[in-house]
Amino acid sequence: MTVDISVLLEGDDALSSLPEVFYRLRETVESPDSSFEEIGELVALDPGLSVRLLRIVNSAFYGFPSRIDSIPHAASITGTNQLLDLVLSTAVIRLFKNIPGKTISMRTFWEHSLSCGLAARIIANLKQESNPEGLFTAGLLHDLGILVLCKKIPSLEKQALDLSRTNRCGLYEAERQVMGFDHAIIGAGLLKLWKLPGNLVEIVQYHHRNLPIHRQLPALRIVQAADALAHCSEIDFGGGDPDLALKTISWEQIGLSEKTHLPVIMERLDEMMAEVQESFLAEV
């Protein structure tokens, strides 16, 4: 069956943009004259957002020794760009809150996405990357196209899910057989619609394939590895093989050793999932 990809992303006010507070906050963060107090005032326009952010900032996700009781205080400690990444993450989870869970389990979907985000952040920290929160966000949002497909063409996405489970193949492979495209291209299209950064769009678009040879994007390799590790943790909604997923990781390309770092990553991932998932997924 032929599906017009553009139609899936058009004419849906619920998906057309992120909450206004995100765009206003991004503009403020990018201004050299902004202050932590201004950021706090903007976030305060959405009381629910303030509660969610403070819940995360005070969780084991950061592990601060003392309680953070205000958004300006949080911004001063985490950094404004890191706070913006958290706003984006929580806004997206809330945006898809009311999609019926008839095609997939929404809880399992977000647990897998959170697991991928945490794994990407753990790898980034091991490699001493400059923006582990940005990689966390990329990991959290990598499969967002699945939710668009569940909302817009649930019967076809269910057909792809069933095919994935029957054939023990990746969901993206089954989607390509059923629809001629996969959730990665849909997710990237949605992020473009939201005017999010190009690198984030590329990570989402190519997380099941390689970038053109002339393009180098180390963050993509990290998210691909994190996705495989999340599948290995058996938080999965498709039919992929966890052992096969592990074999797709190129440890040399991400600059880590499977023998040395895999046990460390998986142990930390299990600990972090147990400690922070309710902070992020309390409303799922």
C-alpha positions in Angstrom: 0.0 0.0 0.0 1.3 3.5 -0.9 1.2 6.1 1.8 1.9 9.8 1.2 4.4 10.6 4.0 3.6 14.3 4.0 -0.1 13.6 4.7 0.9 11.9 8.0 2.4 15.1 9.3 0.0 17.7 8.0 -3.3 18.9 9.3 -2.9 17.8 12.9 -2.8 20.7 15.3 -1.9 18.3 18.1 1.4 17.5 16.3 2.1 20.6 14.4 4.2 22.3 17.1 5.6 21.9 20.6 4.2 24.0 23.5 4.8 27.7 23.0 6.8 27.8 26.3 9.5 25.6 24.6 10.0 28.1 21.8 10.0 31.1 24.1 12.4 29.4 26.4 14.7 28.5 23.5 14.7 32.1 22.4 15.6 33.2 25.9 18.3 30.7 26.4 19.9 31.7 23.1 19.9 35.4 24.1 23.2 36.5 25.7 21.2 38.9 27.9 19.0 36.3 29.5 19.0 35.5 33.2 18.1 32.4 35.3 15.2 34.4 36.7 13.8 35.0 33.2 14.0 31.3 32.5 12.2 30.6 35.8 9.4 33.0 35.0 8.9 31.4 31.6 8.8 27.9 32.9 6.4 29.1 35.7 3.8 29.9 32.9 3.3 26.1 32.8 3.0 24.9 36.4 2.9 21.3 35.3 6.2 21.7 33.5 7.8 23.2 36.6 6.7 20.2 38.7 8.0 17.7 36.1 11.4 19.5 35.8 12.0 19.7 39.5 11.0 16.1 39.9 13.7 15.1 37.3 16.3 17.5 38.6 15.9 16.1 42.1 16.1 12.5 41.0 19.0 10.2 40.6 19.3 11.4 37.0 21.5 14.1 38.3 22.2 12.9 41.9 22.7 16.4 43.4 23.6 16.2 47.1 21.0 18.8 48.1 17.4 19.5 47.0 16.8 21.9 44.1 13.7 23.9 44.9 13.4 26.4 42.0 13.8 26.5 38.2 16.4 29.4 38.4 18.4 27.3 40.8 18.1 24.2 38.5 19.2 26.3 35.5 22.2 27.6 37.4 23.4 24.1 38.2 22.4 22.0 35.1 23.1 24.8 32.6 20.5 26.5 30.5 20.9 24.3 27.4 20.7 21.1 29.5 17.5 22.5 31.1 16.1 23.2 27.6 16.8 19.6 26.6 14.8 18.4 29.6 12.0 20.7 28.7 11.9 19.3 25.2 12.0 15.7 26.5 9.1 16.2 29.0 7.1 18.2 26.5 7.2 15.5 23.9 6.2 12.7 26.4 3.3 14.8 27.4 2.3 15.7 23.8 1.8 12.0 23.0 0.2 11.2 26.3 -3.3 10.6 24.9 -2.5 8.3 22.0 -4.5 5.1 22.6 -2.3 2.2 23.4 -4.1 -0.2 21.2 -1.3 -0.8 18.7 1.6 -0.9 21.1 2.0 -0.5 24.9 2.7 3.1 25.5 4.4 2.3 28.7 6.7 -0.2 27.0 7.4 2.3 24.2 8.5 5.0 26.6 10.5 2.6 28.8 12.5 1.6 25.7 12.9 5.2 24.6 14.1 6.2 28.1 16.4 3.2 28.2 17.9 4.3 24.9 18.3 7.9 26.2 20.0 6.8 29.4 22.3 4.4 27.6 23.3 7.2 25.2 24.0 9.5 28.2 26.0 6.8 30.0 28.2 6.3 26.9 28.6 10.0 26.4 29.8 10.4 30.0 32.2 7.5 29.6 33.6 9.2 26.5 33.5 12.6 28.3 31.4 14.1 25.6 30.5 17.8 26.1 26.7 17.4 25.9 25.4 14.1 27.4 21.9 15.6 28.0 21.7 16.3 24.2 22.5 12.7 23.5 19.9 11.6 26.1 17.3 13.7 24.3 18.3 12.2 20.9 18.0 8.7 22.4 14.6 9.4 24.0 13.2 10.8 20.8 14.7 8.3 18.3 11.6 6.2 17.8 9.0 9.0 17.9 7.9 8.2 14.3 6.3 5.0 15.7 3.8 7.0 17.7 2.9 9.1 14.6 2.2 5.9 12.7 0.2 4.5 15.6 -1.9 7.6 15.6 -2.3 8.1 11.9 -2.3 4.6 10.3 -2.6 2.2 13.2 -3.8 -0.7 11.1 -0.7 -0.6 8.9 1.6 -0.1 11.9 0.0 -3.1 13.7 0.6 -5.1 10.5 4.2 -4.2 10.6 4.5 -5.0 14.3 2.9 -8.4 13.7 5.3 -9.1 10.8 8.2 -8.0 12.9 7.3 -10.5 15.7 6.5 -13.3 13.2 9.8 -12.9 11.3 11.9 -11.9 14.3 13.1 -8.9 12.4 13.5 -5.2 13.3 10.3 -3.2 13.2 11.9 -0.8 10.8 12.4 -3.7 8.3 8.8 -4.8 8.6 7.6 -1.2 8.2 9.5 -0.9 4.9 7.9 -4.1 3.7 4.4 -3.0 4.6 4.6 0.8 3.9 7.7 1.4 1.9 9.3 3.6 4.5 10.0 3.3 8.2 9.4 5.2 11.4 12.8 6.9 11.3 11.9 9.1 8.3 8.5 10.0 9.9 10.2 11.0 13.2 12.8 13.1 11.4 10.0 14.8 9.5 8.2 15.6 12.7 11.3 17.1 14.3 11.8 19.3 11.1 8.2 20.4 11.5 9.0 21.4 15.1 12.1 23.4 13.8 14.5 21.4 16.0 18.3 21.3 15.3 19.6 19.6 12.2 21.9 17.2 14.0 19.0 15.9 16.1 16.9 15.4 12.9 19.8 13.5 11.3 20.2 11.2 14.3 16.5 10.3 14.2 16.4 9.9 10.5 19.5 7.6 10.2 19.3 5.6 13.4 18.6 2.5 11.4 21.0 3.2 8.6 24.3 4.9 7.8 24.9 8.5 6.9 26.4 9.3 3.5 30.1 8.5 3.5 31.2 12.2 3.5 29.2 12.9 6.7 30.6 12.1 10.1 28.3 12.3 13.1 29.7 10.5 16.1 26.5 11.2 18.1 24.6 9.0 15.6 26.9 6.0 16.4 26.3 6.5 20.1 22.5 6.6 19.7 22.6 3.5 17.4 24.6 1.7 20.1 22.3 2.9 22.8 19.3 1.7 20.9 20.9 -1.8 20.5 21.7 -1.8 24.2 18.1 -0.9 25.1 16.9 -3.8 23.0 19.3 -6.0 24.8 17.7 -5.0 28.1 14.5 -6.7 26.8 12.4 -3.6 27.0 11.1 -4.1 23.5 7.8 -3.9 21.6 8.9 -5.5 18.3 10.3 -8.8 17.3 14.0 -8.1 17.0 16.6 -10.4 18.4 18.4 -8.9 21.4 21.6 -10.9 20.7 21.6 -9.8 17.1 21.0 -6.2 18.2 24.2 -6.4 20.3 26.2 -7.6 17.4 25.3 -4.5 15.4 27.3 -2.3 17.8 30.6 -1.1 16.4 32.6 -0.6 19.6 35.6 0.7 17.6 33.5 3.4 16.0 32.2 4.7 19.3 35.6 4.5 20.9 34.9 2.0 23.6 35.7 -1.6 24.4 33.0 -4.2 24.4 34.9 -6.3 27.0 35.7 -3.4 29.3 32.7 -1.1 28.9 29.6 -3.3 28.1 29.3 -4.7 31.6 29.7 -1.2 33.1 27.1 0.3 30.7 24.5 -2.4 31.3 24.9 -2.3 35.1 24.6 1.5 35.1 21.6 1.3 32.7 19.7 -1.1 35.0 20.4 1.0 38.0 19.3 4.3 36.3 16.2 2.8 34.9 15.2 1.5 38.3 15.9 4.9 39.9 14.6 7.5 37.4 11.9 6.0 35.2 9.0 7.2 37.4 10.5 10.7 37.4 10.2 10.8 33.7 7.2 8.5 33.1 4.9 9.3 36.0 2.2 10.4 33.6 2.5 7.7 31.0 
